[in-house]
Amino acid sequence: MTLFEKHQARFEQAQQACATRHCWSPYPEMPDKYPEAAHAKSAGLAAFEQHLKNGRFELDQPGITGWIGEEISPYTQQALGVVYPQSDINTLFNAAEQAMDSWAQAPYTQRIGVLMEVLEVLYRDHLFEVLHAVMHTAGQSYNMAYAGSGVNALDRSIEALVYAEQAMCSVAPSAHWSRRFGSSEIHLQKTYRLVPRGTAVCFSCASFPTWNAWPSMMASLATGNPVILKPHPATVLPMAITVKAFRQVLQAAGFDPNLVTLAIDTTSEPIGKVLIKHPKTAIVDFTGSVRFGQWVEQNAHPALAFTETAGCNTVVLESAQDLDAALRNLATTMCLFSAQMCTSPQNIYIPKSGVNTPQGTVPFNEVAQRLATAVQALTSDPKKASMILATIQSPQTLALLQEMQAQGQQRGQVLLSPRPYSHPDFPGARTSTPLMLQVSTRERDLYAEERFGPISFVIACEDADDALKQATQDARSQGGLTAFLYSMREDFIAQAEKAYARAGAQLTINLVGAMPLNFAAAYSDYHVTGLNPAGNATLTNLAFVAGRFGIVQSRRPVTQDSGTTP
């Protein structure tokens, strides 16, 4: 049985889910539902702790010139003490180029089978190990590291393989072509080859290292391209585990493991621009800051760049059937992972006259205060806060919180002041409760860019139309991945759907209940539209994979006797 045959049933289920956009996943949604959960959890923790004990992450890849590492756990604020191999960049590119030929010549179903096996190995042997690595580098909570950086990242990876297969199978391998030219009948045998673009450089970000990187790696590898993975210096361990798993499965399947290698750097001596401008870089996948993402888009040529950065995610609160329920949902989403997600809402636009409800209009100031109270209810108890807020990934975010609080005191009203909370399991954790500011549209320079971390602005607008105009302007000018609307008016909902569509932001309308507003379901929800400055790539559509290979044809005359000319 081939690896593709082994995983074919699951792959076909994923194809069906992508076609119908219905809810499906082959993975359990919670850690306790994992098969033999107790043993898996224990083994994963032990594997993580062994990395810390070893201190040196062994990775047999070419060109090693030294060992570096500077990760600090947001939960302990102590160094992980793990170092990783730093390889010569030219050696990595040369090795990738040499590895590509046999991989590219393999049938794409064989490549997909191998990559499905990689995902199986990551899930079966490394999921809880990656979970702890993500916790102690990115700072996510246990459950989010399992779901968002574990099984949902695996789902997005399968999704990328589905679209890669769809793009490649749309190309006929050959054709018999005939046409009359004058008195002659011309018969040609045509052959079409899928040719990979070349080496892909994949950047993983500090706060969600696996979620974008795994699907990007799958998209490049499925279409025949090798990958050099460049992790953020703060979150190397989960990606080193990833690279080791890829290399082991590739080698076991008879392919050169140098199809996947690790390129690491430090914050003081970054190599990102060197990798992007390297003459052998053919594809760049970048997830990270807006500033560097814009540089990538402007400078990656002739490499093909796929980017996802961030922006100002907005809320328009015009009216609500159940205002308290809407505010609870909004508060929960604002607090998830201390708003260190690219889909976290930041700018909340409300008419200065207030929000209409079936019981009457609730004044603006009261709405703002009730939202602050809802946030406070989620963060006042340390145990509850630890599950929803988790930690602050970077010290720079704490500095930004203080800066924004000072600005808010001078130019608006501080609805909630940030403060550290005591994590019940990790007393030394880097934490903060959210900062909420109430401002007017005159303070646009304060909020009209991403303020990364648990920072939000409640903004008084002239009326509902002005609120919508301001919110969609954010998406068009600064970028926006998601947007949220509460309204009881169908005419205003239709107006908002059209306005946000033109601004290129995904819109969620009137959602209340247990589901977080910014939850994105693999196989169903498209992540990033590519229509505003928040990024140019969509997880997942055909455009995410189709440009990673080209189609090269050969043709020759057909003879009646032998089929083709000698």
C-alpha positions in Angstrom: 0.0 0.0 0.0 1.4 3.4 -0.9 1.3 6.3 1.5 -1.4 8.0 -0.7 -3.5 4.9 -0.5 -3.0 4.8 3.2 -4.4 8.3 3.7 -6.7 8.4 0.7 -10.0 8.1 2.6 -9.1 11.0 4.9 -7.9 13.1 1.9 -11.2 12.4 0.1 -13.2 13.5 3.1 -11.2 16.7 3.2 -11.9 17.2 -0.5 -15.6 16.9 0.2 -15.4 19.3 3.1 -13.6 21.9 0.9 -16.2 21.5 -1.8 -19.2 21.8 0.5 -17.6 24.1 3.1 -19.3 22.1 5.9 -17.9 21.4 9.4 -15.4 18.5 9.4 -12.1 17.6 11.0 -10.4 14.3 11.5 -8.9 15.5 14.8 -10.4 15.8 18.3 -11.1 19.4 19.2 -10.0 19.2 22.8 -6.9 17.6 24.5 -9.0 15.3 26.7 -10.6 13.8 23.6 -7.2 12.8 22.1 -6.8 8.9 22.0 -5.2 7.7 25.2 -5.0 11.3 26.3 -3.3 10.8 29.6 -0.4 8.9 28.1 0.0 11.3 25.2 0.0 14.4 27.4 2.6 12.8 29.7 4.8 11.8 26.8 4.5 15.2 25.1 5.6 17.0 28.3 8.5 14.6 28.8 9.7 15.1 25.2 9.5 18.9 25.7 11.4 18.7 29.0 14.0 16.5 27.4 14.7 19.3 24.9 15.4 21.6 27.8 17.6 19.1 29.5 19.6 18.3 26.3 20.2 22.0 25.7 21.2 21.2 22.1 18.6 20.4 19.4 20.3 18.0 17.1 19.3 18.3 13.5 21.3 16.6 10.8 21.3 19.2 8.1 24.1 20.5 5.8 26.3 23.5 6.3 26.2 23.8 10.1 28.6 26.6 11.2 27.5 27.1 14.9 24.8 26.8 17.4 22.5 29.7 18.6 19.3 30.2 20.5 17.7 33.0 22.5 14.2 31.8 23.4 12.6 33.1 26.7 9.5 31.4 28.1 6.7 33.9 28.6 5.5 31.6 31.4 8.7 31.7 33.5 10.6 34.6 31.9 13.6 32.3 32.0 15.7 31.3 29.0 14.8 27.9 27.5 18.5 27.2 27.2 18.1 25.4 23.9 20.5 26.0 21.0 19.9 25.1 17.3 22.2 24.5 14.4 22.9 27.6 12.3 23.8 26.6 8.7 25.5 28.5 5.9 22.7 30.0 3.8 24.3 29.1 0.4 24.8 25.5 1.5 21.1 25.3 2.4 20.0 26.6 -1.0 22.4 24.3 -2.8 21.2 21.3 -0.9 17.5 22.2 -1.5 18.2 22.5 -5.2 19.8 19.1 -5.3 17.0 17.6 -3.4 14.3 19.0 -5.7 14.8 16.9 -8.8 13.7 13.5 -7.6 10.9 15.1 -5.6 9.6 17.1 -8.5 9.7 14.0 -10.8 7.5 12.0 -8.4 3.8 11.8 -9.2 2.0 14.5 -7.3 -0.2 11.9 -5.6 3.0 10.3 -4.2 4.1 13.7 -2.8 0.7 14.3 -1.3 0.8 10.8 0.3 4.2 11.5 1.9 3.0 14.9 3.2 -0.2 13.3 4.6 2.1 10.9 6.4 4.1 13.9 7.8 0.8 15.3 9.2 0.0 11.9 10.7 3.4 11.8 12.4 3.1 15.3 13.8 -0.3 14.4 15.2 0.5 11.0 16.5 4.1 11.5 17.8 4.6 15.2 18.4 1.3 17.1 19.0 1.7 17.5 22.8 5.4 18.1 22.4 4.7 21.0 20.0 1.9 22.1 22.4 4.4 22.7 25.2 6.9 24.2 22.8 4.3 26.7 21.6 3.3 27.5 25.2 6.8 28.3 26.3 7.8 30.3 23.2 4.7 31.9 21.9 3.0 32.1 25.3 -0.4 30.6 24.3 -2.6 28.8 26.8 -2.6 25.0 26.9 -5.9 24.6 25.2 -5.1 27.2 22.5 -1.7 25.7 21.8 -3.5 22.3 21.3 -6.4 23.7 19.1 -5.0 26.7 17.3 -1.3 25.7 17.0 -2.1 21.9 16.9 -5.1 20.4 15.3 -6.4 23.5 13.5 -2.9 24.0 11.9 -3.1 20.3 10.8 -6.5 20.9 9.3 -5.2 24.0 7.4 -2.4 21.8 6.2 -4.7 19.2 4.8 -6.7 21.9 3.2 -3.6 23.3 1.4 -2.9 19.8 0.1 -6.5 19.6 -1.2 -6.1 22.8 -3.2 -2.7 21.8 -4.4 -4.1 18.5 -5.8 -7.0 20.4 -7.4 -4.6 22.8 -9.1 -2.3 20.1 -10.4 -5.0 17.6 -11.5 -6.6 20.3 -13.6 -3.6 20.0 -16.0 -4.0 17.2 -18.5 -0.7 15.2 -18.7 -0.9 14.9 -22.5 -3.1 15.5 -25.5 -3.4 14.4 -29.1 -4.1 17.5 -31.1 -5.0 17.8 -34.8 -5.8 20.6 -37.2 -5.9 21.2 -41.0 -3.4 23.7 -42.3 -4.2 24.2 -46.0 -4.2 20.8 -47.6 -2.3 19.2 -44.7 -3.7 17.6 -41.6 -1.3 18.2 -38.7 -1.3 15.8 -35.8 0.7 16.6 -32.7 1.3 14.7 -29.5 1.6 17.2 -26.7 3.0 16.5 -23.2 2.5 18.9 -20.3 4.8 18.9 -17.3 4.2 20.5 -13.9 7.5 22.2 -13.0 8.1 23.6 -9.5 9.1 27.2 -9.2 12.0 26.5 -6.9 13.1 26.9 -3.3 10.6 28.4 -1.0 11.5 30.4 2.1 8.9 30.2 4.8 8.8 32.6 7.7 6.9 31.6 10.8 5.8 34.3 13.3 6.3 34.7 17.0 2.7 34.4 18.3 1.3 31.6 16.1 4.3 29.8 14.6 2.7 26.7 13.2 -0.7 28.0 12.0 0.5 29.6 8.9 3.8 27.9 8.4 2.5 24.3 8.2 0.0 25.0 5.4 2.6 27.1 3.5 5.1 24.4 3.7 2.5 21.9 2.4 1.6 24.1 -0.5 5.2 24.4 -1.6 6.2 20.8 -1.1 3.0 19.4 -2.7 3.8 21.3 -5.8 7.4 20.1 -5.9 9.3 22.8 -4.2 11.8 22.4 -1.4 11.4 24.6 1.7 13.8 26.5 3.9 12.0 27.3 7.1 12.9 30.6 8.9 11.4 30.7 12.4 11.1 33.9 14.5 14.0 33.8 17.0 11.5 33.8 19.9 9.7 30.7 18.7 12.3 28.3 17.2 11.5 25.1 19.2 8.1 24.2 17.7 9.5 24.8 14.2 12.7 22.7 14.9 10.4 19.9 16.0 8.5 20.4 12.8 11.5 20.3 10.5 12.9 17.2 12.2 9.6 15.4 11.6 9.4 16.4 8.0 13.0 15.3 7.4 12.5 11.9 9.0 9.4 11.1 7.0 10.9 12.3 3.7 14.0 10.2 4.3 11.9 7.1 5.2 9.9 7.6 2.0 13.1 7.5 -0.1 13.5 11.2 -0.7 16.3 13.6 0.2 15.6 15.1 3.7 17.1 18.4 2.5 13.8 19.2 0.9 13.1 20.8 4.3 15.8 22.6 6.3 16.0 25.2 9.1 17.5 28.6 8.8 17.8 30.4 12.1 19.0 33.8 13.3 19.0 36.2 16.2 17.2 39.4 16.8 20.5 41.2 16.7 21.7 39.6 13.5 18.6 38.9 11.3 18.9 37.0 8.0 15.4 37.5 6.7 16.3 40.1 4.0 19.3 38.0 3.0 17.0 35.0 2.4 14.4 36.9 0.5 16.9 38.6 -1.8 18.9 35.3 -2.3 19.1 34.6 -6.1 17.8 31.1 -5.6 14.7 32.1 -3.6 11.7 31.4 -5.8 8.8 31.6 -3.3 8.4 33.6 0.0 5.8 32.8 2.6 5.7 35.5 5.2 3.6 35.9 8.4 4.5 38.6 10.8 4.6 42.4 11.2 3.0 44.8 8.9 6.2 46.8 8.4 8.3 43.8 7.3 5.5 42.3 5.4 5.2 45.4 3.2 9.0 45.2 2.6 8.6 41.6 1.5 5.8 42.5 -0.9 7.9 45.3 -2.4 11.3 43.6 -2.5 10.7 39.8 -3.0 10.6 40.0 -6.8 11.4 38.0 -8.8 10.3 35.5 -6.1 6.6 35.0 -5.7 5.5 36.4 -2.3 2.6 35.2 -0.1 2.0 37.4 2.9 -0.3 37.6 5.9 0.4 40.5 8.3 -2.3 42.3 10.3 -4.3 45.4 10.5 -7.1 47.2 12.3 -9.9 44.7 12.9 -13.1 46.6 13.5 -16.5 46.3 15.2 -19.6 48.3 14.3 -22.2 48.2 17.1 -25.3 49.9 15.6 -28.1 48.0 17.4 -28.5 44.6 19.1 -31.4 42.3 19.9 -29.5 41.3 23.1 -26.9 43.9 23.9 -25.4 42.1 26.9 -25.0 38.9 24.9 -23.2 40.8 22.1 -20.9 42.6 24.6 -20.0 39.2 26.3 -19.1 37.7 22.9 -17.1 40.8 22.0 -15.3 40.9 25.4 -14.3 37.2 25.1 -12.9 37.7 21.6 -11.0 40.9 22.7 -9.4 38.9 25.5 -8.4 35.7 23.7 -4.6 35.2 24.0 -4.4 38.8 25.1 -5.5 39.9 21.6 -2.2 38.7 20.1 -4.0 37.2 17.2 -4.2 38.7 13.7 -8.0 38.4 13.9 -8.5 40.2 17.3 -10.9 43.2 17.2 -9.3 46.5 18.1 -11.5 49.4 17.0 -15.1 49.4 18.2 -17.2 52.0 16.4 -20.5 53.1 18.1 -22.9 56.0 17.2 -22.5 58.8 19.8 -26.3 58.6 20.3 -25.9 55.1 21.6 -27.0 51.6 20.6 -30.6 50.7 19.8 -32.2 47.7 21.5 -35.8 46.4 21.8 -35.9 48.1 25.2 -34.8 51.4 23.8 -31.5 53.3 23.1 -28.6 52.6 25.4 -26.4 55.7 25.6 -22.9 55.6 24.2 -21.1 56.0 27.6 -23.2 53.2 29.1 -22.4 50.9 26.3 -18.7 51.6 26.6 -18.8 51.0 30.4 -20.8 47.8 30.1 -18.3 46.5 27.6 -15.5 47.3 30.0 -17.4 45.5 32.8 -17.7 42.4 30.6 -14.0 42.4 29.9 -13.3 42.9 33.6 -15.5 40.0 34.5 -13.4 37.7 32.4 -10.0 38.9 33.7 -10.6 39.6 37.4 -10.2 36.0 38.5 -6.6 34.7 37.9 -7.6 31.2 37.1 -10.1 32.3 34.5 -7.7 34.9 33.2 -5.0 32.3 32.7 -7.2 30.2 30.4 -8.3 33.1 28.3 -5.6 35.8 28.4 -2.6 33.4 28.8 0.6 35.4 28.6 2.2 38.4 26.8 4.6 37.0 24.3 7.0 39.9 24.1 8.2 42.6 26.6 7.7 45.1 23.8 3.9 44.6 24.1 4.0 45.6 27.8 5.9 48.8 26.8 3.3 49.5 24.2 0.5 49.1 26.7 2.1 51.7 29.0 2.6 54.1 26.1 -1.0 53.8 24.9 -2.3 54.2 28.4 -0.4 57.5 28.8 -1.8 58.7 25.4 -5.3 57.6 26.3 -5.2 59.6 29.6 -4.2 62.7 27.7 -6.5 62.4 24.7 -9.5 60.4 25.8 -10.8 58.3 28.7 -9.2 55.1 30.2 -12.0 52.6 30.5 -9.8 49.8 31.8 -6.2 50.1 33.0 -3.8 47.2 32.3 -2.3 45.4 35.2 -0.4 42.1 35.6 -2.3 39.2 37.0 -0.9 36.3 39.0 -0.9 33.1 36.9 -2.0 30.2 39.1 0.5 27.7 37.6 3.4 30.0 36.6 3.9 32.8 39.2 6.7 34.3 37.0 4.6 34.6 33.9 4.6 37.8 31.8 0.9 38.9 32.0 -1.4 41.8 31.6 -5.1 42.5 31.6 -6.5 44.6 28.7 -6.2 48.3 28.1 -9.5 49.9 26.9 -9.6 53.5 25.8 -12.6 55.7 24.9 -11.9 58.2 22.2 -13.5 60.2 19.4 -12.7 60.1 15.7 -10.4 63.1 16.2 -7.9 60.7 17.7 -7.6 58.7 14.5 -3.8 58.8 14.6 -4.0 56.9 17.9 -5.9 53.9 16.7 -5.6 53.9 12.9 -2.9 51.2 12.9 -2.5 47.9 14.6 -1.7 48.2 18.3 -0.5 44.7 18.9 -1.7 43.2 22.2 -4.7 43.6 24.6 -5.4 47.2 23.5 -8.8 48.3 22.2 -10.5 51.6 21.4 -14.2 52.5 21.8 -14.8 55.2 19.3 -17.8 57.7 19.3 -19.1 58.3 15.8 -21.6 60.8 14.4 -24.1 58.1 13.5 -24.3 54.5 12.2 -23.3 55.5 8.7 -20.2 57.3 10.0 -19.3 54.3 12.1 -19.4 52.0 9.1 -17.5 54.6 7.0 -14.8 54.9 9.6 -14.5 51.1 10.1 -14.2 50.2 6.5 -11.7 53.0 6.0 -9.5 51.2 8.5 -9.7 48.0 6.5 -9.0 49.8 3.2 -6.1 51.9 4.4 -4.5 49.9 7.2 -5.7 46.4 6.4 -8.2 44.2 8.2 -8.6 40.5 8.3 -11.9 40.3 10.1 -14.8 42.6 11.0 -17.8 42.3 13.2 -21.3 43.9 13.0 -24.2 44.0 15.3 -27.4 45.4 13.9 -31.1 44.6 13.9 -31.7 46.5 10.6 -31.6 44.4 7.5 -31.0 47.4 5.3 -27.9 48.4 7.4 -26.6 44.8 7.4 -26.8 44.8 3.5 -25.1 48.1 3.4 -22.3 46.8 5.7 -21.8 43.6 3.8 -21.3 45.6 0.6 -19.0 48.1 2.2 -16.8 45.5 4.0 -16.7 43.4 0.8 -15.3 46.4 -1.1 -12.8 46.9 1.8 -11.7 43.2 1.6 -12.5 42.2 5.2 -14.3 39.1 6.3 -17.5 40.0 8.1 -19.3 38.3 11.0 -22.8 39.5 11.8 -24.8 39.3 15.0 -22.9 36.3 16.5 -23.6 35.5 20.1 -23.1 32.4 22.2 -20.1 30.1 22.9 -18.2 30.5 19.6 -15.5 33.2 19.6 -16.2 35.9 17.0 -12.8 35.3 15.3 -12.9 31.5 15.2 -11.9 30.5 11.6 -12.9 27.0 10.5 -10.6 25.1 8.2 -12.3 23.8 5.1 -15.0 26.4 5.4 -13.7 29.9 6.3 -11.3 31.8 4.1 -8.6 33.5 6.0 -7.4 36.8 4.5 -8.8 38.0 1.3 -5.7 39.5 -0.3 -7.8 42.6 -1.1 -6.4 45.0 1.5 -3.0 45.7 3.1 -3.4 42.9 5.7 -1.9 40.4 3.3 -2.1 39.1 -0.3 -2.6 35.4 0.3 -5.7 33.5 1.3 -5.9 30.3 3.3 -7.0 28.6 1.3 -7.9 29.1 -2.3 -6.4 28.0 -5.6 -4.3 31.1 -5.9 -2.4 30.1 -2.8 -1.0 27.0 -4.6 -1.3 27.5 -8.4 1.5 30.0 -8.7 4.0 27.6 -7.0 4.4 25.6 -10.2 4.5 26.3 -13.9 3.3 24.3 -16.9 5.9 23.4 -19.5 4.9 21.6 -22.7 6.6 19.7 -25.5 5.0 18.7 -28.7 5.9 16.5 -31.7 4.3 15.2 -34.9 2.4 12.0 -34.7 3.0 9.3 -37.4 0.3 6.8 -38.3 2.8 3.9 -38.1 4.5 4.4 -34.8 2.4 7.1 -33.1 5.3 9.6 -33.0 8.3 10.4 -35.1 11.5 8.7 -34.1 
